Amino acid sequence: EAGVAQSPRYKIIEKRQSVAFWCNPISGHATLYWYQQILGQGPKLLIQFQNNGVVDDSQLPKDRFSAERLKGVDSTLKIQPAKLEDSAVYLCASSLAQHSGSTEAFFGQGTRLTVV
Amino acid sequence: GEDVEQSLFLSVREGDSSVINCTYTDSSSTYLYWYKQEPGAGLQLLTYIFSNMDMKQDQRLTVLLNKKDKHLSLRIADTQTGDSAIYFCAETSPGGGNKLTFGTGTQLKVEL
């Protein structure tokens, strides 16, 4: 079974530029998550989708971050414009249903963003 | 709000047992998890425990949960160099929409 695919693996941009990350979840997984992991910290949820609807985006800085999952499969996360503090690893995860103990969330390898 | 805390570093010798500790604040937590993260890799679920359980054992891993003190621990028996990684505890709660709230991570270093 193929895992969660993310691209690119690495990205370096200048502040105020735009960037987009792509995630392809495991086939059949209805729930998709984007997490931000700043160096030395644990991942923090940015947004959660159930199919193509948003379940939780309370931690998403909506003035600069946006995400979509138009057909309920792939998802993109965009930052426009980027700030230095956005430097982090952006992790995508998916699960069969909304996460519960018996429903494992599978994580991709992440995209490491460096803003200079 | 939810808060999950862990000590930052742990160093053990190969063959010894490792114990990684975690405290959390959300008394309504339903599930508690341990994830492993190796350099450059995503997060791998190691094990989880339901909040009405005290202990769960899975091969070399033992999870202990003290719900009264809101304390979770992960014991790794016969620790190997391949166990060197960052270990995150995490929790989900009904009020949080079942999202994962992670701790800060404990870096485990296994020395020969």
Boltz contact constraints between the chains, C-beta under 6 A:
constraints:
  - contact:
      token1: [A, 41]
      token2: [B, 104]
      max_distance: 6.0
  - contact:
      token1: [A, 42]
      token2: [B, 88]
      max_distance: 6.0
  - contact:
      token1: [A, 42]
      token2: [B, 102]
      max_distance: 6.0
  - contact:
      token1: [A, 42]
      token2: [B, 103]
      max_distance: 6.0
  - contact:
      token1: [A, 42]
      token2: [B, 104]
      max_distance: 6.0
  - contact:
      token1: [A, 42]
      token2: [B, 105]
      max_distance: 6.0
  - contact:
      token1: [A, 43]
      token2: [B, 102]
      max_distance: 6.0
  - contact:
      token1: [A, 45]
      token2: [B, 99]
      max_distance: 6.0
  - contact:
      token1: [A, 48]
      token2: [B, 99]
      max_distance: 6.0
  - contact:
      token1: [A, 56]
      token2: [B, 97]
      max_distance: 6.0
  - contact:
      token1: [A, 56]
      token2: [B, 99]
      max_distance: 6.0
  - contact:
      token1: [A, 98]
      token2: [B, 98]
      max_distance: 6.0
  - contact:
      token1: [A, 99]
      token2: [B, 92]
      max_distance: 6.0
  - contact:
      token1: [A, 99]
      token2: [B, 98]
      max_distance: 6.0
  - contact:
      token1: [A, 100]
      token2: [B, 98]
      max_distance: 6.0
  - contact:
      token1: [A, 101]
      token2: [B, 31]
      max_distance: 6.0
  - contact:
      token1: [A, 101]
      token2: [B, 48]
      max_distance: 6.0
  - contact:
      token1: [A, 101]
      token2: [B, 50]
      max_distance: 6.0
  - contact:
      token1: [A, 104]
      token2: [B, 45]
      max_distance: 6.0
  - contact:
      token1: [A, 107]
      token2: [B, 42]
      max_distance: 6.0
  - contact:
      token1: [A, 107]
      token2: [B, 43]
      max_distance: 6.0
  - contact:
      token1: [A, 108]
      token2: [B, 42]
      max_distance: 6.0
  - contact:
      token1: [A, 109]
      token2: [B, 42]
      max_distance: 6.0
  - contact:
      token1: [A, 110]
      token2: [B, 42]
      max_distance: 6.0
